[in-house]
Amino acid sequence: MFFAVEIVAGFWTNSLALLSDAGHMLTDVIGLGMALAAISLATRFERRAGAGAARSSHTFGLYRLEILAAFVNALLLLAVGVWVVVEAVRRFADPPEVMGPEMLVVAVVGLVANLVAFGLLREGAQESLNVEGAYLEVLADTVGSVGVIVAAVLLEAFGWTWVDPLIALAIGCWILPRTFRLGRNAVRILLQAAPNTIDLDALGHDLVSIPTVVDVHDLHAWTLTSDMEAASAHLVVTDDADHHAVLDQARDLLSMRYGIHHGTFQVEPESHAGCHDIAW
């Protein structure tokens, strides 16, 4: 509702700072909707995939929807940020007349709305990349609202027409680096890169250090969604090894030292042949 108020007020007062704040708020509306939909679908699918449920082709569930939502949020933020920067540069050359008092009233109400959303999302942003995307959008809007208030006060007090595009430019430049970070993290997960917190070489060395394990190959580690890492590996053991003991030690190693609670291991006797014939 406040996005509708702010977009109308932005055109009415001819304030780019208000319009930039409204643009960020639009990404909030879309981003929060996608975040909620992704979490709801993932949770609903998780319940259906329980005992007795029909087998689904989505063997990893729908958790990746959260990462897709975070990636789309980053794209939306990028588009809004670039538009604001370009429009701000254009307005420096030809600053239009801006209505300061009306702009100030709308900005103050917007700040209140953003602070409420900011407080609601702050805790969840530490646990979910999807929620972090929505949180960053609201954080950008909160900073944007403060900037609009400052611009309105300076505009009314000194008549500086250039302060409106300047504040808008600052908002755009402030949010773009955070947008790149969010998008980079989402892309890493979508491309199944190993988590930043895991050293694959160290993990392989630790697995080989397990008694009776002589080699490790086809080692993979990836993130399914926020705080849900997984790993798989082939463990080559001596012919007389206790496979149960090797599996238990490998599982405990992943869980306690690397925080990975979903590990899949294929234990192969040293005399076994054929794995290296796999094409990839």
C-alpha positions in Angstrom: 0.0 0.0 0.0 2.8 2.4 0.8 4.5 1.7 -2.5 1.4 3.0 -4.3 1.4 6.1 -2.0 5.1 6.7 -2.6 5.0 6.2 -6.4 2.1 8.7 -6.8 3.8 11.2 -4.4 7.1 10.8 -6.3 5.5 11.9 -9.6 3.4 14.5 -7.9 6.4 16.2 -6.1 8.8 15.5 -9.1 11.3 13.9 -6.6 13.7 11.4 -8.0 14.8 10.5 -4.4 11.2 9.5 -3.7 10.9 7.6 -7.0 14.1 5.7 -6.2 12.7 4.8 -2.8 9.5 3.7 -4.4 11.4 1.6 -6.9 13.3 -0.1 -4.1 9.9 -0.6 -2.3 8.5 -2.2 -5.5 11.4 -4.8 -5.4 10.4 -5.3 -1.7 6.9 -6.1 -2.7 7.9 -8.5 -5.4 10.9 -9.9 -3.4 8.9 -10.5 -0.2 6.2 -12.2 -2.2 8.7 -14.5 -3.9 10.5 -15.2 -0.7 7.2 -16.2 1.0 6.1 -18.3 -1.9 9.4 -20.1 -2.1 9.5 -20.9 1.6 5.9 -22.0 1.6 6.3 -24.3 -1.4 9.5 -25.8 0.0 7.9 -26.5 3.4 4.7 -27.9 1.9 6.7 -30.2 -0.4 8.8 -31.3 2.6 5.6 -32.4 4.5 4.3 -34.3 1.4 7.6 -36.1 1.0 7.3 -37.8 4.4 6.6 -41.4 5.2 4.0 -43.0 3.1 4.0 -40.2 0.5 4.1 -40.9 -3.2 7.7 -40.8 -4.7 8.5 -37.5 -6.4 10.9 -36.6 -9.2 12.2 -33.8 -7.0 14.5 -35.9 -4.9 16.1 -32.9 -3.3 12.8 -31.2 -2.5 12.1 -27.6 -3.6 14.6 -25.9 -1.4 16.4 -24.4 -4.4 13.3 -22.2 -5.0 14.6 -20.0 -2.1 17.9 -19.5 -3.9 16.1 -18.8 -7.2 14.0 -16.1 -5.4 17.2 -14.6 -3.9 18.8 -14.4 -7.4 15.7 -12.8 -8.9 15.7 -10.3 -6.0 19.3 -9.4 -6.9 18.4 -8.8 -10.5 15.5 -6.6 -9.5 17.7 -4.6 -7.2 20.3 -4.3 -9.9 17.8 -2.9 -12.4 16.4 -0.4 -10.0 19.9 0.7 -8.9 21.1 1.2 -12.4 18.0 3.2 -13.4 18.3 5.5 -10.4 22.0 6.2 -11.1 21.3 7.0 -14.8 18.3 9.2 -14.0 20.2 11.0 -11.2 23.1 11.8 -13.6 20.6 13.1 -16.2 18.9 15.4 -13.6 22.2 17.0 -12.6 22.3 18.7 -16.0 18.6 19.8 -15.8 17.3 19.7 -12.2 13.5 20.0 -12.1 11.5 21.8 -9.5 10.8 19.6 -6.5 8.1 20.0 -3.8 10.0 19.8 -0.6 7.4 19.7 2.2 5.2 17.1 0.6 8.3 15.0 -0.2 9.3 15.2 3.5 5.9 14.0 4.8 5.9 11.0 2.5 9.5 10.1 3.4 8.9 10.2 7.1 5.9 7.8 6.8 8.0 5.6 4.5 10.8 5.4 7.1 8.3 4.2 9.7 7.0 1.5 7.3 10.5 0.4 6.5 11.6 0.2 10.1 8.8 -2.2 10.9 9.7 -4.5 8.0 13.4 -4.2 8.9 12.7 -5.4 12.5 10.6 -8.3 11.3 13.2 -9.6 8.8 16.5 -9.0 10.7 16.7 -12.3 12.6 15.7 -14.5 9.7 18.3 -12.8 7.4 21.0 -14.6 9.4 19.5 -18.0 8.5 18.3 -17.8 4.9 19.9 -16.3 1.8 16.3 -15.9 0.5 15.2 -13.8 3.5 18.6 -12.0 3.4 17.7 -10.8 -0.1 14.4 -9.4 1.2 16.2 -8.0 4.3 18.7 -6.2 2.1 16.0 -4.6 0.0 14.2 -3.3 3.2 17.5 -2.1 4.6 18.2 -0.2 1.3 14.7 1.3 1.6 15.3 2.4 5.2 18.5 4.1 4.2 16.7 5.5 1.2 14.0 7.0 3.4 16.5 8.7 5.6 18.2 10.1 2.5 14.9 11.4 1.1 14.2 13.1 4.5 17.7 14.8 4.4 17.1 15.8 0.8 13.7 17.3 1.6 15.1 19.3 4.6 18.0 20.7 2.6 15.8 21.5 -0.4 13.3 23.4 1.7 16.0 25.2 3.8 18.4 26.2 1.1 16.6 25.6 -2.2 19.3 23.2 -3.4 17.6 21.5 -6.3 20.7 19.3 -7.0 20.4 17.6 -3.6 17.5 15.5 -4.8 19.4 13.7 -7.6 22.5 13.6 -5.4 20.7 11.6 -2.6 19.1 9.4 -5.3 22.6 8.7 -6.7 23.9 7.9 -3.3 21.1 5.4 -2.7 21.8 3.7 -6.0 25.6 3.5 -5.4 25.0 2.3 -1.8 22.8 -0.7 -2.8 24.6 -1.9 -5.9 27.6 -3.5 -4.1 25.2 -5.4 -1.8 23.2 -6.5 -4.8 26.3 -8.0 -6.4 27.2 -9.9 -3.2 23.7 -11.3 -2.9 23.7 -12.3 -6.6 27.2 -13.8 -6.4 26.2 -16.0 -3.4 23.0 -17.2 -5.2 24.9 -18.0 -8.4 27.5 -20.0 -6.4 24.8 -22.1 -4.9 22.9 -22.6 -8.2 26.2 -23.7 -9.9 26.8 -26.1 -7.0 30.1 -24.6 -6.0 31.6 -25.8 -2.7 30.7 -23.6 0.2 33.2 -20.9 1.0 33.6 -22.3 4.5 34.8 -25.7 3.3 38.4 -26.4 2.1 38.0 -29.4 -0.2 41.7 -30.3 -0.1 41.6 -30.3 3.7 38.4 -32.4 3.7 39.9 -34.9 1.3 43.1 -35.1 3.5 41.0 -35.7 6.6 39.0 -38.5 5.0 42.1 -40.2 3.8 43.4 -40.0 7.5 40.6 -42.3 8.6 42.1 -45.7 9.5 42.0 -48.3 6.6 41.1 -45.5 4.0 43.8 -45.4 1.4 42.3 -43.0 -1.2 39.4 -40.6 -1.8 38.1 -39.6 -5.2 34.9 -38.1 -6.6 34.7 -35.8 -3.7 31.9 -33.2 -3.9 30.5 -30.6 -1.5 27.6 -28.2 -2.3 24.9 -26.1 -0.8 21.3 -27.1 -1.3 19.9 -24.0 0.3 20.9 -21.7 3.2 22.5 -23.7 6.0 21.9 -27.0 4.2 25.2 -28.4 3.0 25.8 -31.8 1.5 28.8 -33.9 0.4 29.6 -37.1 -1.4 32.7 -39.1 -2.0 34.2 -42.5 -2.9 36.3 -44.0 -0.1 38.8 -46.6 -1.2 39.6 -48.9 1.8 41.8 -51.9 2.4 40.2 -55.3 1.6 40.0 -56.2 5.2 38.5 -52.9 6.4 35.4 -52.7 8.5 33.0 -50.7 6.2 30.6 -49.9 9.0 33.4 -48.3 11.1 34.6 -46.3 8.1 31.2 -45.0 7.3 30.6 -44.0 11.0 33.9 -42.2 11.2 33.4 -40.4 7.8 29.9 -39.3 8.9 31.2 -38.0 12.2 34.0 -36.2 10.6 31.7 -34.4 8.2 29.2 -33.5 10.9 31.5 -32.4 13.8 34.4 -30.8 11.9 32.8 -29.4 8.8 29.1 -28.9 9.9 27.8 -31.1 7.0 25.0 -33.3 8.2 24.1 -34.9 4.9 26.9 -37.1 3.6 26.8 -39.9 1.0 29.8 -42.3 0.8 30.6 -45.1 -1.6 33.1 -47.5 0.1 35.2 -49.4 -2.4 37.7 -52.2 -1.5 41.2 -51.5 -2.7 41.1 -54.5 -5.1 38.0 -53.1 -6.8 38.3 -51.7 -10.3 36.0 -49.8 -12.6 35.2 -46.5 -11.0 37.8 -44.6 -13.0 36.1 -45.7 -16.2 33.2 -43.3 -15.4 33.2 -40.5 -18.1 32.8 -37.5 -15.7 
